[in-house]
Amino acid sequence: MPETRYKKDEDFNEWYNEIVELADLCDKRYPIKGMNVWRPYGWKLMSYVDALIRREMEFTRHQEVYFPLLIPESLFNKEAEHIEGFGGEVYWITHAGHTELEERWLLRPTSETAMYPIFSLWIRSHADLPLKVFQIVNTFRYETKQTRAFIRVREIHFFEAHTCHSDFEDAERQIKEDKEMASRFFYELSLPFLFHKRPEWDKFAGAFYTISIDVLMPSLKTLQLGSIHQYRDNFSKPYEIKYEAEDGTHRYCHQTTYGMSERILGAIIGIHGDNRGLIIPPSVAPIQVVIVPIIFKGKEEQVLEFSKKVFEDLKQREIRVHLDDRDITPGSKYYDWELKGVPLRIEIGPRDIEENQVILVPRDTGEKKPVKIDSIPMKIEEEFQGLSKRLYDNALNLLQYNINKVSTIEEAKNKSGIIMLPWCGVDNCALEIEEILDKSTLGEPVEEKPSVENMVCPICGKPATTWLRYAKTY
């Protein structure tokens, strides 16, 4: 079958750019850099990702809201650390027509400063807690680095969950729930990831601590897909989010957020795709099964009629199925649907009709499997599960093979991917390692914390208190 002009293992960046355009995910020709047009196929893919997010939100009793895009400057300025963190990235609105506004407005870079003044009106009593809401919106940040579709953009398709709690312990329980949600969600997308507790100098502006969700791309750079933030009462105090406790006292809420962006699509494209195009996990594929009739002269009606029956049966079973009855060669159809990453192809020719069967072809292996008509739904489900597991296992192998645990700078210099080094806990030592290795600090491992007994910091030689991971990042 035809392959892409650029090869994934030879020039990942150019391969990625080519795939995004050939598969009709977005159009990058909009005249503002980093603000791309979602094409129908790409938007459909994103909508199925959003549907998985909404399912998780419903399961964990979050309610969906939708807040305005514009934030008054006075509200944005209330949390000093937050404004310092985002001040250089926001877009300001100063005029309406020829009239200068009395107060500047900004396009939301994230929604804390829009939501929290309203939370202070919604929450009065301990009976109002916990408050758990989310929204899926567009956010805007002035990105100065090189933009890349879905990975580094200026208009971001963004999911954000915001919660308010009676105390720090209840907020910590929410953090635990967020991590469990992330694990379920990314497993459905066949994307193994790492949790990192971000270093103090790189946590979210205004947070008490930040946990990032990072995947490793085939370029051996990491991509942060989302983050979970424990705010403590850092935002509730400036925004007066208080509740009356059972004993009659008034207390500040403790808050958390959990956010993810369209970078999820960047990870699906980059990690799962191959030199023939996308490979989309069945859970979010806009088309899960494509039926390709193999037409022979004199058998046209017979093959099309049989194909339509299979199509209608699968459609009734709520499988996202498409019948490709275009008047072009089967080979051209195979090329188109492999490029778009459809998980499963069904081929039907005259001989298959005689045998009362179809041919199933998984996108990743290309293996042709004859299946009797009565067994099609069951076999499709089996193939979906098998493909998802193969995608996950391949991605997990990439990740695990490229985590390098070393104890000295010299060892680290000879490694690519993710580097783990012992750390004394002093910021300057980690920042010096960043400079020496030309990598960014991902943070401390969250789930698995190897012992640092008898380990020393490679910079100052003092006893290590934890491990830090470093990598080149997008």
N, C-alpha and C positions, 0 to 999 in steps of 0.2 A: 504493500500500500504506500501511497505518497507520504512523505514526511515533511516536517517543517524545514525552512531554509536554515535556521540556526538550530544547533543540537543542544539539548538541555545540559549535558555533561561537559560541553565544550565552551559555551557562552550562555550561561544561565540568564543573565539580564536581557540580552537581545532575544533569546528564546521566549522569555516571559512576555516581553513587549509584543512580540509577533503573535503569540497565542491569544492574548487579550483582544487584539484586533480581528484576527481571523475567525475567532469563535463568536464574534458579535456581542461581546459583553458590554463594551462601552465605546463611545466615540470621543477621542481626545482632542478633537479639532475645535472645541469651543474656544472663543477668543480670550478667555481668562485662564491662565496657566493653573493647573491643579483643580480646576472645576470642570469635570467631565460629564458628558451626557450618558445616562444609563440607557442602553438599548434594550428592547423587549426581553431578549433571552437573559441578559445579565440581571435585569430588574426582577424577572421571574425567579431566578436562582436566589437573589437576595431575599425575596419575599418568603421563600421556603425556609431560609435560615431564620428569618424573623418569626416564622410560625413556630419553629422549635423553641425560640426564646420565649414567645408568648405562652407556650405550653408549660415551660418551666416556671414562669411567673405565676400562672394560674395554680399550678401544683403547690407552690410555696405561698399562696395567698397574697400575692402582690396585686394591686389594682392599677389599671392603665390610666394615665392622665395625659394631657397635652398642654404644655405651658407656652406662652408667647415667645417669639424669636428675639424680640428686642428687650434689652435690660437698661434701665436708667443708670447713669453713671453714679448717682448717689448710693444706690443699692450695691453696685459692684465694688465701691470703695470701702464698704463696711468691714471687710475682713482683710487686714493689711497684708498678710503673707500671701493670700490668694491673688490679690491685685498685683503684687510684685511678681508672682509666678507667671501670670498670664498677660501682664500689661503690654508687653512687646508684641503679642500675637493677635490682639483684637482689632476688629474693623469698627471704626467709629462712624456714626451718622451725625452730621452737624446741621444739615439743612432739610427742610421740606419745601420743595420748589425753590423759590427765591427767599423764603423766610428762614432766618437762623433760629434754631431751636433754643429755648431758654435753658435746657439741660441736654447735654450730649447723650445719645443712646449708643449701645453697642450690640453687634450681632453675637449671640451667645457662643462662647468658646466651650462652655459646659454650663450646667443649669443651676448650680448651687445658689447663686445670687439672685436668680429669678424665682426659684421655688421657696427659699427659706423664709422670706418675709410673709408669704402666704401660709406656710406651715405654722408660723407663730399665731395666725388667726384660727387655724383649724384645730390646734391642740390646746386644750384647756385643762383636762383632767387626766389622771392615770388611766381612766377608762378609754381614752382616745389612743392609747399606746398598746402594742407598737403600731406605728404608722408605716405602711409598706406600699410604695407606689413606684411606677416605672413609666418611661416613655421611650418611643423610638422616633427620633427627630433628626434634622440636619443641624450640625454645629459648624462653626467657622473659625479657622485659625490661620494666621498669615504664616504659611510655611515658606521658609527661605531656602531650604535645601532643594536638591533636585527632586521634582515630583515624579511619582510613579503610580500608575492606575491601581487603586484599591489599597496601596501600601503607604503612600505619602501624598496626601491631597489637601486642598484648602477648604473644600466643602465636604464634610464628613457625614456619612450615614451612621448614626450613633444610637446605641442602646444605653440607657442609664437607669439604674434602680436606686432609689433613695429611701432610707429608712430612719425612723426616730424611735428611741428606746428609753426606758426609765432609768437605766444605769449602764455602766461600762460592761458589766457581765452579760447583760442581755444583748448588747451590741456585739460582744464577742461571739455569742451564740449565732448571731446573724452572719458574722464572718465565716463561721464553720458551715452554715447552710449555703452560703455563696460558693464556697470551695467545692461542696458536694454537687451543687448545680453545675459548676464549670466542668467537673469531672464527667458528669452524665452527658452534658451538651457536646463537649469536644470528642467524646468517645463515639457519639452518633455521627460525627463528621470524620471519623477515622484520623483524628489529629492528636497524637500524644504530645504532652506539653510539660513544662516545669513551672512550679510556683517559686517565686523569689521574693524575699523581703527586701525591698529596695533600700539602698543606703540613704542616710539622712539627707545628703546633699541632692538626692535625685528622687525624693518622694513627691507625691502630689502636693501642690501648693495649699497649705492649710491643714494637711492630714497629720494625725498622730503617728500613723505608719501606713505604708502602702505595700500591697502584695501584687506583683505583676504575674501575668500569664504569658509565658514565652514559648514559642516553637522554634525549631531549627530548620531553616530552609536548605535546599540542596546546594546553595552557594556557600554554605557553612556560616552564614550570618544568621543571627536570631531576629525574630519578628515578634514584637509585643502585640498580642491580640486583644488584651484587656487588662483590667486591674480592679482590685478590691481595696477599698480605703476604710480605715478606722479613723473617724474624726474626733472621737471622744466628745468633748463639749466645745471644741474650737470654733465651730460655726454657730452653735445654739446661743452662745453668749452675745456676740455682736448682733445677731438677728432676733434675740429675745424669744427663743423657742423654749417655753417653760410649761410645766404642768403642775397641777395641785396634787400632791401625794395623799395617800390615805390618812396620814397624820395631820393633814391640813397645811403642811409646809409647801413652799413653791421651789421646784428644782429645775435645773436645766436638763434638757434631753441630751442623750448621747446618740450620735448619728453614724451611719455607714453609707457608702455608695459602692455600686458594682457596675462597671461600664465595659462595653466592647464596641468595636467598630467594624466597618466593611473590610478591614484588614483580614477578617476571617476568610473572605473570598480570595484575597491574595495568597493565603496559606493553602487553600484548597487547590488553586491553580498551580502554585509553585511546587508543592510537596507531592501531589498525586499525579500531575500531568506527565506526559511522555512526548516523544518526538512525533507522535501522530495527533497530539492535541490534548484536550482536557480529559480527565477521568473524574466524574462527579459521583460522590457517594449517593447511593439510592435514596437516602432519607431526604435529600434536598434537590435532587435532579429535577429540572423542569419537565423533562421527558424521561421516564424511567425505562420504558421499553419502546423500541421502534420496530415496526413490522415492515419488512422489505419483500414484496412479492417478486419472485423470479419468473419473469414472463417468457414463455416460449410461443412461437407462432402457432396459432390454432388452439392454444390453451388459455388465451388471455382471460376470457370471462370466467372460466373455471377457477383459475388461480386467484383472481381478484375477489370473486364471491367467497371463496374459502377464507381468504385473508380478512375480509370484512367481518365474517362470523367470529374469527379469533379476536379481532379488534373490539367488537361489541361486547364479547364475553369478558374481556379483561377490563374494559371501561366500566362495566357494571360492578366489577370487583374493586373499583376505586383505585386501580393502577393507572398511573399517568402514562398513557399509551398513545402513540402516533402511528398512523398508517401512511407510509410514504408511497403514494401511487403516481408520483411524477413520471413523465415519459422521458426518463434518462436511464442510463445503464445502471445495473445494480452496483457496480464498482464505484461509480460517482456518488451513489447514495451512501455506501459504506464510508467513503472518505468524509462526506459532510457530517455524518452522525458520530463518527469517531472523533473528528475535530471538536465537536460540541460536547463530547464526553458522556453520551448516553450510556448508562451502565450495561444495558442488555439489548441485543439485536435478535429479532426472530426472522429467519429466512424461510420462505414458503415457495416451493416449486412444484411442478406436476408430479414428480416422483414422491414428494412428501405427502401429497394428497392421496396418492395410491396407497401409501404406507400408513395413512391416518396419523401423521406426525408433523412436527415442525422441527427446525434446527435452531437451538439456542446458542448464542455466541456472546460470552462475557467480554466487556470492553477491554479489560486488562490483559487477559490471556489470549484471546482470539480463538480459543478452542471451540470447535463445532460439536455440539452435543444434540443427537436426535432425541426427541421427547414425544411420547404419545399424547394425543389431544387431551385426554382426560387428566393427564398429570401436569399440564402446563402451569396452572396457578401454584401448585405446591413446589414445582421445580423452580419457578421464578423466585419465590420466596427464598428457597435454598441458595440460589445463585446470588441474590441480593446480599444475604448474610455472608456467603463465601467471599464475594468481592470486597465487602466492607472490612472483613477481617484481614484479607490480604493487603489492602491499602493501609490499615492500621499497623500491621506487622512490619511492612516495608518502612513506614515512617518511624516506627519505634526503633528498628535496626539502625536507621540513619542517625537518630538522636543518640542512642546508647553508644554506638561505635565512635561518636565524635565528642564524647565528654571525657576530657583528659585530666585526671587527678594527679597533680605533681606537687613537689615541695620546694622547688627552687626556680628562680627567674630563668636560669639557663635552660632548664628542662622545658619551661613554658614557651620560650622563644622558638622552639622546634616543633611546636604543636599548632594545629589549626582547630577550628570549631570552638567548643566551649572549654575554657581552662578553669580548673579548680585549684586554688592556692590557699594555704592557711593564712589567717589574718589575726592581728593583735587587737583589732577593734578601733584603731586610730585612723581617722579619715585620711590624713596626709599620706599614710603608707599605701592605702588603696589607690589614691589618686596618682601616686608615683608609679605604681604598677600599671595603671591605665596608660600613662605616658610612655613607659618603657615598652609595653607590648602593643601599643597603638590599638587598644581594645577598650570597650566600655564595661563598667561594672554592672552586672545583672543583679547581684545581691546575694544574700545568704539563702541556701537551700531551706525550704519550708517543711517539706514532707519527710525527707531523709536527711538526717544530720550526722554524718560520719564523725567518729571521735577525733579530737585534735590532741589527744594525749601524746606528750613528748614532741609535738610539732611546734615550730617557731615561725614567726613572721619573716618572710624572705627579705624584707627591707630593713627592719630595725633589730631583728634577732630576738625580740621578746617573745614570751610564750604566746602561742595562738589561742584565741578564745572561740573561733569558729572558722568555717571555710567561706570563701567568697568565690563566685563564678564570674568570669569575664568572657566577652565575645565581641566580635564585630557585629554591629547592629544596623538595622534599617531605620 
